[in-house]
Amino acid sequence: MTLPTKPIRSLRPTLDTPFHIDYGWWNKGDRDLRVYLRSHLCAQHRDQLAEANLDGDLVDWIDPLTAEVKRMDALVLLMQAHCAQQPGFIGEHSSIVDAAFRVFLTNDNQPLTPRDLAERIDRDAETILRTIGGKQIYQGIRPASG
């Protein structure tokens, strides 16, 4: 006699679950990562690059710590090198999702827990977890696997 098995419930994320931007999420459906990335540019570069086509441009970047040459998206590199250094880039008036997305953009998408994010965006870790840890995925931010 075989007993019916119950499906394994997916584990709910906790305050110690690492999250990241899942760029694969952006490739599904009718989502445009480039438009969303441009919305995170500082005012100077948003105006300067309004007509520029940086979609998918890759540039060589030399890591100042390791001297390793990496191919990077020009738009992301611009944000990391300039826009992220501007006061208020991760401001108190940004939504939790936008602030978290900007943190992941500026840290090369290294996984961070809600506790880590709370320190960087000055918000409550529980609120961050409730926002990004539910069934709804916002801007591709989801638990990092493996």
Sine and cosine of phi, psi and omega as CSV:
sin_phi,cos_phi,sin_psi,cos_psi,sin_omega,cos_omega
0.00,0.00,0.79,-0.61,0.01,-1.00
-0.98,-0.18,0.77,-0.63,0.03,-1.00
-1.00,0.05,0.64,-0.77,0.04,-1.00
-0.90,0.43,0.60,-0.80,0.02,-1.00
-0.97,-0.23,0.54,-0.84,0.06,-1.00
-1.00,-0.02,0.59,-0.81,0.07,-1.00
-0.90,0.44,0.57,-0.82,0.03,-1.00
-0.96,0.28,0.83,-0.56,0.05,-1.00
-0.95,0.31,0.69,-0.73,0.04,-1.00
-0.93,0.37,0.58,-0.81,-0.02,-1.00
-0.95,0.30,0.69,-0.73,0.05,-1.00
-0.97,0.24,0.69,-0.72,0.05,-1.00
-0.88,0.48,0.48,-0.88,0.03,-1.00
-0.86,-0.51,-0.05,-1.00,0.04,-1.00
-0.90,0.43,-0.29,0.96,-0.01,-1.00
-0.97,-0.26,0.13,0.99,0.04,-1.00
-0.99,0.17,0.82,-0.58,0.04,-1.00
-0.97,0.23,0.64,-0.77,0.03,-1.00
-0.87,-0.49,0.30,-0.96,0.09,-1.00
-0.36,-0.93,0.03,-1.00,0.12,-0.99
-1.00,0.04,0.85,-0.53,0.08,-1.00
-1.00,-0.03,0.99,-0.15,-0.04,-1.00
-0.91,0.41,-0.38,0.93,0.09,-1.00
-0.88,0.47,-0.54,0.84,0.03,-1.00
-0.86,0.51,-0.61,0.79,-0.02,-1.00
-0.93,0.36,-0.45,0.89,-0.02,-1.00
-0.98,0.21,-0.27,0.96,0.00,-1.00
-1.00,-0.02,0.57,-0.82,0.09,-1.00
0.96,0.29,-0.46,-0.89,-0.12,-0.99
-0.95,-0.32,0.78,0.63,-0.06,-1.00
-0.96,-0.28,0.60,-0.80,0.00,-1.00
-0.85,-0.53,0.99,-0.14,0.00,-1.00
-0.87,0.50,-0.64,0.77,-0.06,-1.00
-0.87,0.49,-0.66,0.75,0.02,-1.00
-0.90,0.44,-0.70,0.72,-0.01,-1.00
-0.92,0.40,-0.65,0.76,0.04,-1.00
-0.87,0.50,-0.70,0.72,0.00,-1.00
-0.87,0.49,-0.51,0.86,0.00,-1.00
-0.92,0.38,-0.24,0.97,0.00,-1.00
-0.99,-0.13,-0.02,1.00,0.06,-1.00
-0.92,0.39,0.48,-0.87,0.10,-1.00
-0.92,0.38,0.29,-0.96,-0.06,-1.00
-0.84,0.54,-0.66,0.75,-0.01,-1.00
-0.85,0.53,-0.75,0.67,-0.06,-1.00
-0.98,0.18,-0.46,0.89,0.07,-1.00
-0.88,0.47,-0.70,0.71,0.03,-1.00
-0.94,0.34,-0.72,0.70,-0.05,-1.00
-0.88,0.47,-0.60,0.80,-0.10,-0.99
-0.96,-0.26,0.27,0.96,-0.05,-1.00
-0.82,0.58,-0.63,0.77,-0.04,-1.00
-0.98,-0.20,-0.11,0.99,-0.05,-1.00
-0.96,0.27,0.51,-0.86,0.05,-1.00
-0.95,-0.32,0.99,-0.10,0.03,-1.00
-0.96,-0.28,0.29,0.96,-0.10,-1.00
-0.92,0.39,0.96,-0.28,0.07,-1.00
0.99,0.14,0.06,1.00,0.03,-1.00
-0.91,0.42,0.77,-0.64,0.05,-1.00
-0.95,-0.32,0.62,-0.78,0.04,-1.00
-0.77,-0.63,0.42,-0.91,0.09,-1.00
-0.98,0.17,0.71,-0.70,0.04,-1.00
-0.74,-0.67,0.71,-0.71,0.00,-1.00
-0.98,-0.21,0.87,-0.49,0.03,-1.00
-0.91,0.41,0.85,-0.52,-0.06,-1.00
-0.93,0.38,-0.34,0.94,0.00,-1.00
-1.00,0.04,-0.62,0.78,-0.10,-0.99
-0.94,-0.33,-0.20,0.98,-0.08,-1.00
0.90,0.44,0.24,0.97,0.04,-1.00
-0.97,0.24,0.70,-0.71,0.06,-1.00
-1.00,0.00,0.80,-0.60,0.00,-1.00
-0.84,-0.54,0.55,-0.84,0.14,-0.99
-1.00,0.02,0.84,-0.55,-0.04,-1.00
-0.79,-0.61,0.47,-0.88,0.11,-0.99
-0.92,0.40,0.79,-0.61,-0.06,-1.00
-0.87,0.50,-0.62,0.78,-0.02,-1.00
-0.92,0.39,-0.69,0.72,0.02,-1.00
-0.91,0.41,-0.67,0.74,0.01,-1.00
-0.89,0.46,-0.67,0.75,0.05,-1.00
-0.86,0.51,-0.68,0.73,0.02,-1.00
-0.90,0.44,-0.70,0.72,-0.02,-1.00
-0.92,0.40,-0.69,0.72,-0.10,-0.99
-0.97,0.23,-0.52,0.86,-0.08,-1.00
-0.82,-0.57,-0.88,0.47,-0.15,-0.99
-0.85,0.52,-0.66,0.75,-0.03,-1.00
-0.92,0.39,-0.31,0.95,-0.01,-1.00
-1.00,0.07,-0.14,0.99,-0.04,-1.00
-0.98,0.18,0.59,-0.81,0.04,-1.00
-0.85,0.53,0.68,-0.74,0.06,-1.00
0.99,0.11,0.08,1.00,0.01,-1.00
-0.83,0.56,-0.70,0.71,0.11,-0.99
-0.93,-0.37,0.99,0.15,-0.14,-0.99
-1.00,-0.07,0.24,-0.97,-0.01,-1.00
-0.93,0.37,-0.31,0.95,-0.01,-1.00
-1.00,-0.06,-0.05,1.00,0.06,-1.00
-0.97,0.25,0.50,-0.86,0.11,-0.99
-0.92,0.39,0.32,-0.95,0.04,-1.00
-0.85,0.52,-0.67,0.74,-0.03,-1.00
-0.90,0.43,-0.74,0.67,0.01,-1.00
-0.90,0.45,-0.68,0.74,0.00,-1.00
-0.89,0.45,-0.70,0.71,0.01,-1.00
-0.90,0.44,-0.68,0.73,0.02,-1.00
-0.85,0.52,-0.69,0.73,0.00,-1.00
-0.91,0.42,-0.61,0.79,0.06,-1.00
-0.88,0.47,-0.73,0.68,0.00,-1.00
-0.90,0.44,-0.60,0.80,0.06,-1.00
-0.88,0.48,-0.67,0.74,-0.11,-0.99
-0.99,0.12,-0.23,0.97,0.01,-1.00
-0.94,-0.35,0.44,0.90,0.00,-1.00
0.86,0.51,0.49,0.87,0.07,-1.00
0.88,0.47,0.52,0.86,0.09,-1.00
-0.95,0.32,0.73,-0.68,-0.04,-1.00
-0.85,0.52,0.65,-0.76,0.04,-1.00
-0.69,-0.72,0.55,-0.83,0.05,-1.00
-0.99,0.10,0.27,-0.96,0.11,-0.99
-0.83,0.55,-0.53,0.85,0.06,-1.00
-0.90,0.43,-0.71,0.71,0.03,-1.00
-0.88,0.48,-0.71,0.70,0.00,-1.00
-0.88,0.47,-0.63,0.78,-0.01,-1.00
-0.84,0.54,-0.65,0.76,0.02,-1.00
-0.92,0.40,-0.58,0.82,-0.08,-1.00
-0.99,0.12,-0.51,0.86,-0.05,-1.00
-0.93,-0.36,0.07,1.00,0.07,-1.00
0.83,0.56,0.76,0.65,0.08,-1.00
-0.76,-0.65,0.26,-0.97,-0.01,-1.00
-0.95,0.32,0.75,-0.66,-0.05,-1.00
-0.88,0.48,-0.62,0.78,0.01,-1.00
-0.90,0.44,-0.66,0.75,0.01,-1.00
-0.91,0.41,-0.65,0.76,0.05,-1.00
-0.88,0.48,-0.72,0.70,0.00,-1.00
-0.87,0.49,-0.70,0.71,0.02,-1.00
-0.88,0.47,-0.56,0.83,-0.03,-1.00
-0.97,0.26,-0.76,0.65,-0.12,-0.99
-0.98,-0.19,-0.10,0.99,-0.08,-1.00
-0.98,-0.20,0.12,0.99,-0.01,-1.00
-1.00,0.02,-0.17,-0.99,-0.01,-1.00
-0.93,0.36,-0.56,0.83,0.01,-1.00
-0.96,0.27,0.77,-0.64,0.04,-1.00
-0.98,-0.18,0.82,-0.57,0.00,-1.00
-0.96,-0.28,0.84,-0.55,0.07,-1.00
0.78,0.63,0.51,0.86,0.08,-1.00
0.99,0.17,0.06,1.00,0.00,-1.00
-0.99,0.16,0.89,-0.46,-0.03,-1.00
-0.49,-0.87,0.18,-0.98,0.02,-1.00
-0.86,0.51,0.65,-0.76,0.04,-1.00
-0.98,0.20,0.72,-0.69,0.01,-1.00
-1.00,-0.08,0.59,-0.81,0.08,-1.00
0.88,0.48,0.00,0.00,0.00,0.00
